[in-house]
Amino acid sequence: MNFLQIIYLIASLTFVIGIKMLGKPESARRGNLIAAFGMTIAIFGTIFLYEGIKTSNYIWIFGGLIVGTVIGTLMAKKVKMTGMPQMVSFFNGMGGACAGIISLVEFDHILHTGPFTDADPVKLGIIFLGLVIGSISFAGSMIAFGKLVEKIKDKVLPLQQVVNIGLLLLILGIAAAATLGYITTPNVLFLILALSLLYGVLFVMPIGGADMPVVISLLNSFTGVAAAMGGFLYDNKVMLFGGILVGSAGTLLTVVMCKAMNRSLTNVLIGNFGGGSKDAGEGKAITGSIKEISKSDAAVLMKYSKKVVIVPGYGLAVAQAQHICHELEQVLEDEGVEVKYAIHPVAGRMPGHMNVLLAESNVSYDKLIEMDDINPEFKTTDVVLIVGANDVVNPAAKNDPSSPIYGMPILDVEDAAHTIVMKRSMKAGYAGIENELFFSPKNSMLFGDAKKTLTELVSELKSL
């Protein structure tokens, strides 16, 4: 075993350790750094120790590294917490694009040695698979990015699923025919590329609402598999191992999230929560009235409570109110109130969005309680403060079969003695439907910007 293989082995171990540590909030930061260290030594080990790299190419290699590092660092530094999901989707798309480009380059190398039909069918099949999966991941991630920045709307075409399945079978059929030598024109590669990009667009276009975090996780697994194809092509153990880890981790996360939503992956891709599915209704008409609560009354209600649960949502991220929310928690605890945070698996716009948001403001990890664990506690909760969340607390998911979110497990906040919903307006949530909770006799609405309102709540509490 040469020194480069030892470096690859060490890097692979850091990936495993890093992913293991990412499973716990208190060790996630260190796990990320350990995995990043492994990737760094793998990159530089390849540059300086791999025999196939010419020293004359170093200027291009390091030029690309420098440009990419500067752009990535600036994007990461400037992104707000509200923009984290779209940044993740964008970076994931870039990974898929890289995997697709590897297939294009390797196919070109084959053409320099003769007709591609004379190449090893296994290698040819891997090239086509890498191109298909990488292109789908890239196009799908870009559409997801556009949806998250609200530049692209959900769109369902006539016979959408039939078209999608037919297109996917066509792509795989063409790739298989080219691999087995039944198609001999080199231009078949560009046909596969174009059809794969089109499929990536059509695949994600109809999906929206509460399903977006699941789709982002699924696309992440696609990128990992595409990267693993590159590892096969180059016989690069660390690239293969890393791709398999990302692919399997993304797949497992997708399955876990689907289970948390009480849906199958097929149902997510076909049912389309908030994605304009024609099979889903718009929900039953909600009658009743809402009642508002003043900031002073809300402060009094929480101060004299024994237990308060805070439900964070995307609105908390939009207002950048996580720090003042943590201060509210501390003020309440100083008054002897028990405070916890209820975390829904699809709250926000990506897996773990709320966990990352609250960790940024140094909220204790043991206060972040997952849905299954917090739901039984709502019956003994005096006040639930819902900050910018909507669909994940909508009782229609349990009692309205005509609702497009029917069947999705939610936070059972209606079991608490009181609920206070903080929103800018009565505008519907990401799924585009009314929330029954707003009209509940036990609920009060506190309108306004989350950051400003929380700041005033803290002031009111301190003055009591």
C-alpha positions as CSV (number, residue, x, y, z in Angstrom):
1,M,0.0,0.0,0.0
2,N,1.5,3.3,-1.1
3,F,1.3,6.6,0.9
4,L,-1.6,8.0,-1.2
5,Q,-3.7,5.0,-0.3
6,I,-2.9,5.5,3.4
7,I,-4.1,9.1,3.0
8,Y,-7.3,7.9,1.4
9,L,-7.9,5.4,4.2
10,I,-7.4,8.2,6.8
11,A,-9.7,10.5,4.9
12,S,-12.4,7.8,4.6
13,L,-12.2,7.2,8.4
14,T,-12.6,11.0,9.0
15,F,-15.7,10.9,6.9
16,V,-17.3,8.1,9.0
17,I,-16.3,9.8,12.3
18,G,-17.5,13.2,11.0
19,I,-21.0,11.8,10.0
20,K,-21.2,10.0,13.3
21,M,-20.5,13.2,15.2
22,L,-23.0,15.1,13.1
23,G,-25.7,12.9,14.6
24,K,-25.5,14.9,17.9
25,P,-25.8,18.7,18.0
26,E,-23.1,19.1,20.7
27,S,-20.5,17.4,18.5
28,A,-21.7,18.4,15.0
29,R,-19.3,21.3,14.6
30,R,-16.3,19.2,15.5
31,G,-17.6,16.4,13.2
32,N,-17.8,18.8,10.3
33,L,-14.3,20.1,10.9
34,I,-12.9,16.5,11.1
35,A,-14.6,15.5,7.9
36,A,-13.3,18.7,6.2
37,F,-9.8,17.9,7.4
38,G,-10.1,14.4,5.8
39,M,-11.3,16.0,2.5
40,T,-8.4,18.5,2.6
41,I,-5.7,15.8,2.9
42,A,-7.4,13.7,0.2
43,I,-7.4,16.6,-2.2
44,F,-3.7,17.6,-1.6
45,G,-2.6,14.0,-1.5
46,T,-4.2,13.4,-4.9
47,I,-2.6,16.6,-6.3
48,F,1.0,15.8,-5.2
49,L,1.1,12.0,-5.1
50,Y,-1.1,10.8,-7.9
51,E,1.1,9.8,-10.8
52,G,-1.3,10.9,-13.6
53,I,-1.2,14.6,-12.7
54,K,1.4,16.7,-14.6
55,T,3.2,19.4,-12.7
56,S,2.5,21.7,-15.7
57,N,-1.2,21.5,-14.7
58,Y,-0.7,22.8,-11.2
59,I,-1.4,26.4,-12.2
60,W,-4.9,25.3,-13.4
61,I,-5.5,23.1,-10.4
62,F,-4.6,25.7,-7.8
63,G,-6.2,28.4,-9.8
64,G,-9.5,26.5,-9.6
65,L,-9.0,25.7,-5.9
66,I,-8.4,29.4,-5.1
67,V,-11.3,30.7,-7.1
68,G,-13.7,28.0,-5.7
69,T,-12.5,28.6,-2.1
70,V,-13.0,32.4,-2.4
71,I,-16.5,32.1,-3.9
72,G,-17.6,29.4,-1.5
73,T,-16.2,31.3,1.6
74,L,-17.9,34.5,0.5
75,M,-21.2,32.8,-0.1
76,A,-21.1,31.0,3.3
77,K,-20.1,34.2,5.1
78,K,-22.8,36.3,3.6
79,V,-25.7,33.9,3.6
80,K,-28.4,34.6,6.2
81,M,-30.0,31.8,8.1
82,T,-33.2,32.2,5.9
83,G,-31.0,31.6,2.9
84,M,-29.3,28.4,4.2
85,P,-31.8,26.0,2.5
86,Q,-31.3,27.5,-0.9
87,M,-27.5,27.6,-0.4
88,V,-27.5,23.9,0.5
89,S,-29.6,23.2,-2.6
90,F,-27.3,25.3,-4.8
91,F,-24.1,23.7,-3.5
92,N,-25.7,20.2,-3.9
93,G,-26.5,21.1,-7.6
94,M,-22.9,22.1,-8.1
95,G,-21.9,18.7,-6.8
96,G,-24.2,17.0,-9.3
97,A,-22.8,19.2,-12.1
98,C,-19.3,18.1,-11.2
99,A,-20.2,14.5,-11.4
100,G,-21.9,15.0,-14.8
101,I,-18.8,16.8,-16.1
102,I,-16.6,13.9,-15.0
103,S,-18.7,11.6,-17.2
104,L,-18.4,14.1,-20.2
105,V,-14.6,14.2,-19.8
106,E,-14.2,10.5,-19.5
107,F,-16.4,9.8,-22.5
108,D,-14.2,12.3,-24.5
109,H,-11.1,10.3,-23.4
110,I,-12.7,7.1,-24.7
111,L,-13.4,8.8,-28.1
112,H,-9.7,9.6,-28.4
113,T,-8.8,5.9,-28.4
114,G,-11.4,4.9,-30.9
115,P,-15.2,4.2,-31.2
116,F,-16.8,4.3,-27.8
117,T,-18.6,1.0,-28.6
118,D,-15.2,-0.7,-28.3
119,A,-14.8,0.5,-24.7
120,D,-15.4,-1.7,-21.7
121,P,-19.3,-1.9,-21.3
122,V,-19.0,-1.7,-17.5
123,K,-17.0,1.6,-17.7
124,L,-19.3,2.9,-20.4
125,G,-22.4,2.1,-18.3
126,I,-20.8,3.9,-15.3
127,I,-20.2,7.0,-17.4
128,F,-23.8,7.1,-18.5
129,L,-25.1,6.5,-15.0
130,G,-22.9,9.2,-13.6
131,L,-24.1,11.6,-16.3
132,V,-27.8,10.8,-15.8
133,I,-27.8,11.0,-12.0
134,G,-25.5,14.0,-11.9
135,S,-27.6,15.9,-14.4
136,I,-30.8,15.1,-12.7
137,S,-29.4,16.2,-9.4
138,F,-28.1,19.5,-10.9
139,A,-31.3,20.4,-12.7
140,G,-33.5,19.3,-9.8
141,S,-31.4,21.2,-7.3
142,M,-31.6,24.4,-9.4
143,I,-35.4,24.2,-9.6
144,A,-35.5,23.6,-5.8
145,F,-33.2,26.6,-5.4
146,G,-35.6,28.7,-7.5
147,K,-38.6,27.5,-5.5
148,L,-36.9,28.3,-2.2
149,V,-36.1,31.9,-3.3
150,E,-39.7,32.1,-4.5
151,K,-38.7,32.8,-8.2
152,I,-40.3,29.5,-9.5
153,K,-43.8,28.4,-8.7
154,D,-45.1,24.8,-8.4
155,K,-46.3,23.6,-11.8
156,V,-48.1,20.4,-12.5
157,L,-48.4,19.4,-16.2
158,P,-51.2,17.2,-17.6
159,L,-50.3,13.6,-17.1
160,Q,-47.2,14.8,-15.2
161,Q,-46.3,11.4,-13.5
162,V,-46.9,9.5,-16.8
163,V,-44.6,11.9,-18.6
164,N,-41.9,11.6,-15.9
165,I,-41.9,7.9,-15.8
166,G,-41.9,7.6,-19.6
167,L,-39.0,10.1,-19.9
168,L,-37.0,8.2,-17.2
169,L,-37.5,4.9,-19.0
170,L,-36.5,6.5,-22.3
171,I,-33.3,7.9,-20.8
172,L,-32.4,4.5,-19.3
173,G,-33.3,2.7,-22.5
174,I,-31.1,5.0,-24.6
175,A,-28.2,4.6,-22.1
176,A,-28.5,0.9,-22.1
177,A,-28.7,0.7,-25.9
178,A,-25.5,2.8,-26.2
179,T,-23.7,0.7,-23.6
180,L,-24.5,-2.5,-25.4
181,G,-23.5,-1.1,-28.8
182,Y,-26.9,-0.8,-30.4
183,I,-26.4,3.0,-30.7
184,T,-23.1,4.0,-32.2
185,T,-23.2,7.8,-32.7
186,P,-21.2,9.7,-30.0
187,N,-23.9,12.4,-30.0
188,V,-26.0,10.0,-27.9
189,L,-24.1,11.4,-24.9
190,F,-25.6,14.9,-25.5
191,L,-29.0,13.4,-26.1
192,I,-28.8,11.6,-22.7
193,L,-27.5,14.9,-21.1
194,A,-30.4,17.0,-22.5
195,L,-33.1,14.4,-21.5
196,S,-31.6,14.0,-18.0
197,L,-31.6,17.8,-17.5
198,L,-35.2,17.9,-18.7
199,Y,-36.2,15.1,-16.3
200,G,-34.5,16.9,-13.4
201,V,-36.7,19.9,-14.1
202,L,-39.9,18.0,-14.5
203,F,-39.1,15.8,-11.5
204,V,-39.0,18.7,-9.0
205,M,-41.3,21.2,-10.7
206,P,-44.6,19.8,-9.2
207,I,-43.3,19.2,-5.7
208,G,-43.6,21.9,-3.1
209,G,-45.0,22.8,0.3
210,A,-44.0,20.5,3.2
211,D,-42.3,18.1,0.8
212,M,-39.4,20.4,-0.1
213,P,-37.1,19.3,2.8
214,V,-37.6,15.7,1.6
215,V,-36.8,16.5,-2.0
216,I,-33.6,18.4,-0.9
217,S,-32.5,15.3,1.0
218,L,-33.3,13.0,-1.9
219,L,-31.4,15.2,-4.4
220,N,-28.5,15.2,-1.9
221,S,-28.4,11.4,-2.1
222,F,-28.5,11.6,-5.9
223,T,-25.3,13.7,-5.8
224,G,-23.6,11.2,-3.6
225,V,-24.4,8.3,-5.9
226,A,-23.2,10.4,-8.9
227,A,-19.9,11.1,-7.1
228,A,-19.5,7.4,-6.4
229,M,-19.7,6.8,-10.1
230,G,-16.7,9.0,-10.5
231,G,-14.9,7.0,-7.8
232,F,-15.6,3.8,-9.9
233,L,-14.2,5.5,-13.1
234,Y,-11.0,6.7,-11.4
235,D,-10.6,3.7,-9.1
236,N,-10.4,6.4,-6.4
237,K,-11.3,4.8,-3.0
238,V,-11.9,8.0,-1.1
239,M,-14.2,9.4,-3.8
240,L,-16.1,6.2,-4.0
241,F,-16.3,5.9,-0.2
242,G,-17.4,9.5,0.2
243,G,-20.0,9.2,-2.5
244,I,-21.5,6.1,-1.0
245,L,-21.6,7.8,2.4
246,V,-23.4,10.8,1.1
247,G,-25.8,8.7,-1.0
248,S,-26.7,6.4,1.8
249,A,-26.9,9.1,4.4
250,G,-29.2,11.2,2.1
251,T,-31.4,8.1,1.4
252,L,-31.7,7.2,5.1
253,L,-32.6,10.8,6.0
254,T,-35.2,10.8,3.2
255,V,-36.7,7.6,4.6
256,V,-36.7,8.9,8.2
257,M,-38.4,12.2,7.1
258,C,-41.0,10.3,5.1
259,K,-41.7,8.1,8.1
260,A,-42.0,11.2,10.3
261,M,-44.6,12.6,7.9
262,N,-46.4,9.2,7.8
263,R,-46.0,8.9,4.1
264,S,-44.1,6.7,1.6
265,L,-41.5,8.2,-0.7
266,T,-43.7,7.4,-3.6
267,N,-46.5,9.3,-2.0
268,V,-44.2,12.3,-1.5
269,L,-43.2,12.3,-5.2
270,I,-46.8,11.8,-6.5
271,G,-48.9,13.3,-3.8
272,N,-47.1,16.7,-3.7
273,F,-48.1,18.5,-0.5
274,G,-48.6,22.0,-1.5
275,G,-47.5,21.2,-5.0
276,G,-50.7,21.7,-6.8
277,S,-51.8,18.1,-6.9
278,K,-55.1,17.7,-8.5
279,D,-56.0,14.8,-6.3
280,A,-55.8,16.8,-3.1
281,G,-58.6,19.2,-2.0
282,E,-58.2,22.7,-0.7
283,G,-59.6,21.7,2.7
284,K,-63.0,22.4,4.2
285,A,-64.1,26.0,4.8
286,I,-63.2,27.3,8.2
287,T,-65.7,29.3,10.2
288,G,-65.3,31.3,13.3
289,S,-63.3,34.3,14.4
290,I,-59.9,35.1,15.6
291,K,-58.9,37.0,18.7
292,E,-55.8,39.1,19.1
293,I,-53.8,39.4,22.3
294,S,-51.7,42.4,23.4
295,K,-48.0,42.1,24.1
296,S,-48.5,42.9,27.8
297,D,-51.3,40.3,28.2
298,A,-49.1,37.7,26.4
299,A,-46.2,38.6,28.8
300,V,-48.4,38.2,31.8
301,L,-49.8,34.9,30.6
302,M,-46.3,33.4,30.0
303,K,-44.8,34.8,33.2
304,Y,-47.3,33.1,35.5
305,S,-47.1,29.8,33.6
306,K,-45.4,26.7,34.8
307,K,-44.4,25.5,31.4
308,V,-44.0,27.2,28.1
309,V,-43.2,25.5,24.8
310,I,-41.8,27.5,21.8
311,V,-42.5,26.3,18.3
312,P,-40.0,27.8,15.9
313,G,-40.8,28.1,12.2
314,Y,-39.5,29.6,9.0
315,G,-40.9,33.0,10.1
316,L,-38.4,33.0,13.0
317,A,-35.6,32.6,10.5
318,V,-37.0,35.3,8.2
319,A,-37.0,37.8,11.0
320,Q,-33.6,36.7,12.2
321,A,-35.2,36.5,15.7
322,Q,-33.4,33.4,17.1
323,H,-31.2,35.4,19.5
324,I,-34.1,37.4,21.0
325,C,-36.1,34.2,21.2
326,H,-33.3,32.7,23.3
327,E,-33.3,35.8,25.5
328,L,-37.1,35.4,26.0
329,E,-36.4,31.8,27.1
330,Q,-33.8,32.9,29.6
331,V,-36.1,35.7,31.0
332,L,-38.9,33.1,31.5
333,E,-36.6,30.7,33.2
334,D,-35.4,33.4,35.6
335,E,-39.1,33.7,36.6
336,G,-39.2,29.9,37.3
337,V,-40.9,28.9,34.1
338,E,-39.9,25.7,32.4
339,V,-39.2,26.4,28.7
340,K,-38.7,23.9,25.8
341,Y,-38.6,24.1,22.0
342,A,-40.8,21.8,19.9
343,I,-39.0,20.8,16.7
344,H,-41.1,19.4,13.8
345,P,-39.0,17.3,11.3
346,V,-40.0,19.4,8.3
347,A,-40.2,22.9,10.0
348,G,-38.3,25.4,7.8
349,R,-37.0,24.7,4.3
350,M,-34.5,21.9,4.8
351,P,-33.8,19.0,7.2
352,G,-32.6,20.3,10.6
353,H,-33.2,24.0,9.7
354,M,-34.7,24.9,13.1
355,N,-31.9,23.0,15.0
356,V,-29.2,24.9,13.1
357,L,-31.1,28.2,13.6
358,L,-31.4,27.8,17.4
359,A,-27.9,26.4,17.8
360,E,-26.6,29.6,16.3
361,S,-28.1,31.5,19.2
362,N,-26.7,29.1,21.8
363,V,-29.9,27.4,22.8
364,S,-29.1,24.4,24.9
365,Y,-29.4,21.2,22.8
366,D,-31.4,19.4,25.5
367,K,-34.2,21.9,25.1
368,L,-34.7,21.0,21.5
369,I,-37.4,18.3,21.7
370,E,-38.4,16.3,18.6
371,M,-42.1,16.0,17.6
372,D,-42.7,12.4,18.9
373,D,-41.2,13.3,22.3
374,I,-42.8,16.7,22.8
375,N,-46.4,15.8,21.7
376,P,-47.4,14.0,24.9
377,E,-46.2,17.1,26.9
378,F,-48.6,19.6,25.3
379,K,-51.4,18.4,27.6
380,T,-49.4,19.7,30.6
381,T,-48.3,22.9,28.9
382,D,-49.7,26.2,29.9
383,V,-48.7,28.3,26.9
384,V,-47.4,27.3,23.5
385,L,-45.7,30.3,21.7
386,I,-45.7,29.6,17.9
387,V,-43.2,31.8,16.2
388,G,-43.5,31.8,12.4
389,A,-44.7,28.2,12.1
390,N,-47.9,27.4,10.3
391,D,-48.5,24.1,8.5
392,V,-46.7,22.0,11.1
393,V,-49.3,23.0,13.8
394,N,-52.4,22.9,11.6
395,P,-55.0,20.5,13.0
396,A,-56.5,19.9,9.5
397,A,-53.7,17.4,9.1
398,K,-55.6,15.2,11.5
399,N,-59.2,15.9,11.1
400,D,-59.8,17.1,7.5
401,P,-59.5,14.4,4.9
402,S,-60.0,17.0,2.1
403,S,-57.0,18.9,3.2
404,P,-53.8,18.6,1.1
405,I,-51.8,18.1,4.3
406,Y,-54.1,15.4,5.7
407,G,-52.1,12.5,7.2
408,M,-49.0,14.6,8.0
409,P,-48.1,14.2,11.7
410,I,-48.1,17.6,13.3
411,L,-47.2,19.2,16.7
412,D,-50.3,18.7,18.9
413,V,-50.2,22.3,20.2
414,E,-54.0,22.4,20.4
415,D,-53.8,20.2,23.5
416,A,-52.2,23.0,25.5
417,A,-54.2,25.3,27.7
418,H,-53.3,28.3,25.5
419,T,-51.6,28.9,22.2
420,I,-50.2,32.2,21.0
421,V,-49.4,32.4,17.3
422,M,-47.0,35.1,16.2
423,K,-47.4,36.1,12.5
424,R,-47.1,39.1,10.3
425,S,-50.5,38.5,8.9
426,M,-53.2,35.9,8.3
427,K,-51.5,34.8,5.1
428,A,-51.5,31.1,4.5
429,G,-48.4,29.0,5.1
430,Y,-46.1,27.3,2.6
431,A,-48.8,24.7,1.8
432,G,-51.2,27.5,0.8
433,I,-54.1,26.6,3.1
434,E,-55.9,28.2,6.1
435,N,-54.9,27.0,9.6
436,E,-57.7,25.8,11.8
437,L,-55.7,26.6,14.9
438,F,-56.0,30.3,14.3
439,F,-59.8,30.1,14.9
440,S,-59.6,27.9,18.0
441,P,-61.1,29.4,21.2
442,K,-57.8,28.6,23.0
443,N,-55.7,30.5,20.5
444,S,-54.7,34.1,20.3
445,M,-52.9,36.0,17.5
446,L,-50.0,38.3,18.1
447,F,-49.4,40.1,14.8
448,G,-46.1,41.8,13.9
449,D,-42.5,41.2,12.9
450,A,-41.2,38.3,15.0
451,K,-38.0,40.0,16.1
452,K,-39.6,43.3,17.1
453,T,-42.5,41.5,18.8
454,L,-40.2,39.2,20.8
455,T,-38.1,42.2,21.8
456,E,-41.2,44.0,23.1
457,L,-42.3,40.8,24.9
458,V,-38.9,40.6,26.7
459,S,-39.2,44.2,27.7
460,E,-42.7,43.6,29.0
461,L,-41.6,40.6,31.0
462,K,-38.7,42.5,32.6
463,S,-40.9,45.3,33.6
464,L,-43.5,43.1,35.3
